[in-house]
C-alpha cells in the first residue's frame, strides 16, 4: 500500500479499476503546470463515490490518486496511440482535452516520462494484475470493469453530445459478447442513451487485460458527467467541478448497480 494507491479488496469475482479519478499533483511537479485547475480539469470526478455501492457487493476496487495529467494510467506505456488518426492525449498529457497547454515550459522528455512510468504507472498496473490473479485463483473467471467519466461535450474529441453510457469491449475482443450485450440491455432499459464500442472502445486497461480465452473479461464504461454531475457552461475554476450530490446521482447509480450485479452474475456462471 502507498499513500497514492487505494486498494479495497473484496472476495467477489469483479474488479473495478479507476485510473482517472486522482487529482493529486506531486509537489515536485506542481510548478511545471500552467495551473492546478487545468491540470485537474479532465479528472473523472467523483467516480469513486459513484461506485461506492460496489464495496457492499464484494467488489475489489483499485484507484490511483495521482492526476492523469501527471501520467495517464489508461494509455499504452509504449506511447502508441489507442485511436490512430483521432485526437487524444498522451501517456504524459501535454494539453487538456480541449487543447489547452498544460505546461509552462517544455513538456516531459523521455527520461521524465520513464521516471513517472516507473513511479506511478507500473505500480498501479502491478496492483491491478495482482488482484486479477488473486480472484481468478479463487473463482476461475473474473470481470475487470474499467470505470470512467467525461464531459458530455468535448468538441476536440467527438461531435455533438456523448451518449450517457459508452461501453467499450475493444470491438468484442476484450470480453464475451454476452457480457457486453447484457450491459447494453441494462443501459437501454434505463431510458438513457448508450452505445457499444462507439467513440470509446476501451483504453489500454481493457485492451491489455481482456483475455476471454483465459477467463479474464474486461470492459470499459465511460459515463457522460450529466448523469451524476451538473456540467456548467461556461466551465471555470469557480464552477468546475461541482460537488457530488448523491440524490442527483441516485437514478444513474441504480442502473450502475444493476450493471455491476450483472458482471458478478456473469463471472459466477
Residue, then its C-alpha position, 0 to 999 in steps of 0.5 A: x500500500x502507498x499513500x497514492x494507491x487505494x486498494x479495497x479488496x473484496x472476495x467477489x469475482x469483479x474488479x473495478x479499476x479507476x485510473x482517472x479519478x486522482x487529482x493529486x499533483x506531486x509537489x515536485x511537479x506542481x510548478x511545471x503546470x500552467x495551473x492546478x485547475x487545468x491540470x485537474x480539469x479532465x479528472x473523472x470526478x467523483x467516480x469513486x463515490x459513484x461506485x461506492x455501492x460496489x464495496x457492499x457487493x464484494x467488489x475489489x476496487x483499485x484507484x490511483x490518486x495521482x492526476x492523469x495529467x501527471x501520467x495517464x494510467x489508461x494509455x499504452x506505456x509504449x506511447x502508441x496511440x489507442x485511436x490512430x488518426x483521432x485526437x487524444x492525449x498522451x501517456x504524459x498529457x501535454x494539453x487538456x482535452x480541449x487543447x489547452x497547454x498544460x505546461x509552462x515550459x517544455x513538456x516531459x522528455x523521455x527520461x521524465x516520462x520513464x521516471x513517472x512510468x516507473x513511479x506511478x504507472x507500473x505500480x498501479x498496473x502491478x496492483x491491478x494484475x495482482x488482484x486479477x490473479x488473486x480472484x481468478x485463483x479463487x473463482x476461475x473467471x473474473x470481470x475487470x470493469x474499467x470505470x470512467x467519466x467525461x464531459x458530455x461535450x468535448x468538441x476536440x474529441x467527438x461531435x455533438x453530445x456523448x451518449x450517457x453510457x459508452x461501453x467499450x469491449x475493444x470491438x468484442x475482443x476484450x470480453x464475451x459478447x454476452x457480457x457486453x450485450x447484457x450491459x447494453x440491455x441494462x443501459x437501454x432499459x434505463x431510458x438513457x442513451x448508450x452505445x457499444x464500442x462507439x467513440x470509446x472502445x476501451x483504453x489500454x486497461x481493457x485492451x491489455x487485460x481482456x483475455x476471454x480465452x483465459x477467463x479474464x473479461x474486461x470492459x470499459x464504461x465511460x459515463x457522460x458527467x450529466x448523469x451524476x454531475x451538473x456540467x456548467x457552461x461556461x466551465x471555470x475554476x469557480x464552477x468546475x467541478x461541482x460537488x457530488x450530490x448523491x440524490x442527483x446521482x441516485x437514478x444513474x447509480x441504480x442502473x450502475x448497480x444493476x450493471x455491476x450485479x450483472x458482471x458478478x452474475x456473469x463471472x459466477x456462471 
